Amino acid sequence: MPGGKKQEFWRWDESNWKDPNIDWKDAKYITVGIDVGSVSSQAVIMTDGQIYAYANMRTGFDSPNSARNVLNFALKATDMPEERMDYCVGTGYGRVNVPFADRSITEIACHARGANFIYGPEVRTVLDVGGQDIKAMQCDEKGKVTNFLMNDKCAAGTGRGMEVFADLLGIPITEVGERSFQIDEEPPAVSNTCVVYAKSEATGLLRKGWSTEQVLAAYCRAMAERIYSLVERMGVIPEFAITGGMAKNRGVIDRLMAKIGLDPMKTKWDTQIAGAVGAALFGYALCLKGKGRKK
């Protein structure tokens, strides 16, 4: 677009929401979970252990500001004053930089607990594909982690890697999954999911005459295989749930689940809020033990 702003194909929609059927004034305890990830940040406000409001937005360059911005975005959907909050738990990549948090808890514990809430207590295996790493967890019926594995921090096979790829191919990130299936035959996976090498390989394939959809399919397949290698090492116990932004990309997830041989669990909630949900639930449990803020 000459003279205009360059289109950012990686950019996904930020959102906030509140439950119109809940009145925060009726709650005994209001707890907040803040999940500051490397790519996205979420805030979840809970009233007595139920989701009242949440927000999901891009993480900025400054973790404390990202925490503040996402909480403000969640509160914007409500008429609740921040002072009404009884407990706040920070989690995620930037969890130690949530200035108004009462404590921080690892994202592994929070994602398992959050998955237990948004998917149901039947969850036994949780896969979290974050912005810069992949975590596989096993948990019990209460959402307590019993085993976990994670990959090295690297953009390969993660949300950030997919953003780079969407920008490279000029495909809006929300369309990548669907477009990757608009092919006559499944191509082999790209040989390297490292973002740097995958970019040069993708460019080479396009020059050879591959369609954009074929390249997308090859990259989604490579990401699915990378994720599968981690899940396979830990072992899969049904039921299987996926958290994080990559859960919304069926190009990767459908190929992954075909290798695993299971259907993933379904949820009505935004899969990106799982970590913040778990954090807010830990805060609620602490309030029930009398650890809430003194008013």
C-alpha positions in Angstrom: 0.0 0.0 0.0 2.0 3.0 -1.3 2.5 5.8 1.2 0.3 3.8 3.7 1.1 1.8 6.7 2.6 -1.7 6.1 0.1 -4.4 6.9 1.1 -6.5 9.9 0.0 -10.0 9.0 1.2 -11.4 12.4 -1.2 -9.1 14.4 -4.1 -10.9 16.1 -7.2 -9.3 17.6 -6.9 -8.1 21.2 -10.1 -8.6 23.2 -11.8 -8.0 26.5 -15.1 -9.5 27.9 -17.2 -9.6 31.0 -20.0 -11.9 32.1 -23.2 -9.9 32.1 -24.9 -12.3 34.6 -22.4 -11.7 37.4 -22.5 -8.7 39.7 -19.1 -8.2 41.3 -20.8 -6.5 44.3 -22.2 -9.8 45.4 -18.8 -11.5 45.6 -17.0 -12.2 48.9 -13.6 -12.6 47.2 -12.4 -11.0 44.0 -9.1 -12.4 42.7 -7.1 -11.5 39.7 -4.6 -13.6 37.6 -2.1 -11.8 35.4 -0.2 -13.9 32.8 2.6 -11.9 31.2 3.9 -14.0 28.3 6.6 -13.3 25.8 4.1 -12.5 23.1 0.7 -12.0 24.8 -0.6 -10.9 28.2 -3.9 -11.9 29.9 -5.8 -10.7 32.9 -8.6 -12.7 34.4 -10.9 -11.3 37.2 -12.7 -13.9 39.2 -15.6 -13.5 41.6 -15.6 -16.3 44.2 -13.8 -18.6 41.8 -15.9 -17.9 38.7 -14.7 -15.9 35.6 -16.2 -12.4 35.7 -14.0 -10.6 33.2 -10.8 -11.0 31.2 -8.6 -9.3 28.7 -6.1 -10.6 26.1 -3.5 -8.3 24.5 -0.1 -8.0 23.0 2.8 -8.0 25.4 4.9 -4.8 25.1 8.6 -4.3 25.6 8.1 -3.6 29.3 6.6 -6.4 31.5 5.4 -4.1 34.3 3.6 -1.9 31.7 2.1 -4.9 30.0 0.7 -6.2 33.3 -0.8 -2.8 34.0 -2.2 -2.3 30.5 -3.9 -5.7 30.4 -5.4 -5.3 33.9 -6.7 -1.9 32.8 -8.1 -3.4 29.6 -10.0 -6.1 31.7 -11.3 -3.5 34.1 -12.5 -1.3 31.2 -15.1 -4.0 30.4 -16.5 -3.6 34.0 -17.5 -0.9 36.5 -15.4 -2.5 39.2 -12.7 -0.4 40.9 -9.2 -2.0 41.1 -9.2 -1.4 44.9 -11.9 -4.1 45.3 -9.4 -6.8 44.4 -8.6 -9.1 47.3 -5.6 -11.0 45.8 -3.5 -10.9 42.6 -1.2 -13.6 41.4 1.3 -13.0 38.6 2.4 -15.8 36.2 4.1 -16.3 32.9 7.4 -15.2 31.4 7.2 -11.8 33.2 5.5 -12.9 36.4 8.2 -11.3 38.7 7.5 -8.0 37.0 3.8 -7.6 37.9 4.1 -4.7 40.3 0.7 -5.0 42.0 0.8 -8.9 42.4 0.7 -10.3 45.9 2.8 -13.3 44.8 4.0 -15.1 41.6 3.4 -18.7 40.6 5.0 -20.6 37.7 3.1 -20.8 34.5 3.3 -24.6 34.5 1.2 -24.8 37.7 -1.1 -22.1 36.5 -1.8 -23.6 33.1 -2.6 -27.0 34.5 -4.9 -25.5 37.1 -6.5 -23.2 34.5 -6.9 -26.1 32.0 -8.7 -28.0 34.7 -11.1 -25.1 35.0 -11.8 -24.2 31.4 -11.8 -27.8 30.0 -13.0 -29.7 33.1 -11.5 -32.0 35.7 -11.2 -34.9 33.2 -8.0 -33.3 31.8 -4.9 -35.3 32.3 -2.5 -34.0 29.7 -2.1 -30.3 29.0 -0.1 -28.9 26.1 0.8 -25.2 26.3 2.3 -23.8 23.1 3.4 -20.3 24.1 5.1 -17.5 22.4 8.6 -18.8 22.9 8.4 -22.2 24.4 6.3 -25.4 24.5 5.3 -27.1 27.7 3.6 -30.5 28.1 2.1 -31.3 31.5 0.3 -34.2 33.2 -2.1 -33.4 36.0 -4.6 -34.9 38.4 -8.3 -34.3 38.7 -7.6 -31.1 40.7 -5.3 -29.6 38.1 -2.2 -30.4 40.1 0.9 -31.1 38.0 2.2 -34.6 38.3 4.8 -34.5 35.5 6.0 -32.0 32.9 8.5 -31.4 30.1 9.4 -28.2 28.2 11.6 -27.4 25.2 14.4 -24.9 25.1 13.3 -21.3 24.7 13.3 -20.8 21.0 10.8 -19.4 18.4 10.8 -22.7 16.5 7.4 -24.4 16.9 5.9 -21.6 18.9 3.6 -18.7 18.5 6.3 -16.2 17.7 7.6 -18.5 15.0 4.2 -18.6 13.4 3.9 -14.8 13.6 7.2 -14.5 11.7 6.0 -17.0 9.1 2.7 -15.3 8.6 4.4 -12.0 8.0 6.9 -13.6 5.6 4.2 -15.2 3.4 1.8 -12.2 3.7 -1.0 -14.3 5.2 -3.0 -12.9 8.2 -2.2 -15.2 11.1 -5.9 -15.9 11.7 -6.1 -17.5 8.2 -2.9 -19.6 8.4 -4.6 -22.8 9.7 -7.4 -22.9 7.1 -5.2 -21.9 4.2 -2.7 -24.7 5.1 -5.4 -27.2 4.1 -6.2 -25.6 0.7 -3.9 -28.1 -1.0 -4.3 -31.2 -3.2 -1.7 -33.3 -1.4 0.1 -32.9 1.9 3.7 -31.8 1.2 6.7 -33.0 3.3 7.5 -30.9 6.3 10.1 -28.2 5.9 13.4 -29.6 7.1 14.0 -27.1 9.9 11.6 -25.3 12.1 14.3 -22.8 13.2 12.7 -19.5 12.2 15.9 -18.2 10.4 16.4 -21.4 8.4 12.6 -22.0 7.8 12.3 -18.5 6.3 15.1 -19.1 3.8 13.8 -22.6 3.0 10.2 -21.2 2.5 11.6 -18.5 0.1 13.4 -21.2 -1.8 10.2 -23.4 -2.1 8.2 -20.4 -3.4 10.9 -19.8 -6.0 10.6 -23.4 -7.1 6.9 -22.9 -7.8 5.3 -24.1 -4.6 2.0 -22.3 -3.7 1.8 -20.2 -0.5 -0.7 -22.8 0.8 1.8 -25.7 0.2 4.5 -23.8 2.1 2.1 -23.1 4.9 1.2 -26.8 5.1 4.9 -27.8 5.1 5.6 -25.4 8.0 2.5 -26.3 10.0 3.4 -30.0 9.6 7.0 -29.3 10.8 5.6 -27.4 13.8 3.2 -30.3 14.6 6.1 -32.8 14.4 8.3 -30.7 16.7 5.5 -30.4 19.3 4.7 -34.1 18.9 8.3 -35.1 19.8 8.0 -33.3 23.1 4.6 -34.8 23.9 5.8 -38.3 22.9 8.7 -38.1 25.3 6.4 -37.4 28.2 3.6 -39.6 27.2 -0.1 -38.8 26.6 -2.8 -39.7 29.0 -6.4 -38.9 27.8 -8.1 -36.5 28.1 -5.9 -34.1 26.2 -6.3 -30.3 26.4 -4.4 -27.5 24.6 -3.8 -24.0 26.0 -2.2 -20.9 24.5 -2.7 -19.1 21.2 -1.5 -22.0 19.0 -4.7 -24.0 20.1 -6.5 -21.6 17.7 -4.4 -22.7 14.7 -5.9 -25.9 13.3 -3.1 -26.2 10.7 -0.8 -27.2 13.4 -3.2 -28.7 15.9 -5.2 -31.0 13.5 -1.9 -32.4 12.2 -0.6 -32.9 15.7 -3.7 -34.7 17.0 -3.6 -37.0 13.9 -0.2 -38.1 15.0 -1.3 -38.5 18.7 -4.4 -40.3 17.6 -6.8 -38.4 19.9 -9.4 -35.6 19.6 -8.5 -32.6 21.7 -11.0 -31.5 24.3 -13.2 -28.5 23.5 -13.9 -25.4 25.6 -16.1 -22.3 25.3 -13.3 -20.2 26.8 -10.4 -18.4 25.0 -7.5 -20.9 25.3 -5.1 -18.0 25.8 -6.5 -17.2 29.2 -5.8 -20.5 30.9 -2.6 -19.4 32.7 -4.4 -16.3 34.1 -7.4 -18.4 35.1 -5.1 -20.7 37.1 -3.4 -17.7 38.7 -6.7 -16.2 39.8 -7.8 -19.6 41.2 -4.7 -19.9 43.2 -5.5 -16.4 44.6 -9.0 -17.5 45.5 -7.6 -20.6 47.3 -5.4 -18.3 49.3 -8.3 -16.0 50.2 -10.2 -18.9 51.5 -7.3 -19.6 53.8 -7.4 -16.1 55.1 -4.5 -14.7 53.1 -6.4 -12.0 51.2 -5.5 -8.3 51.4 -6.5 -6.6 54.6 -9.0 -3.9 53.7 
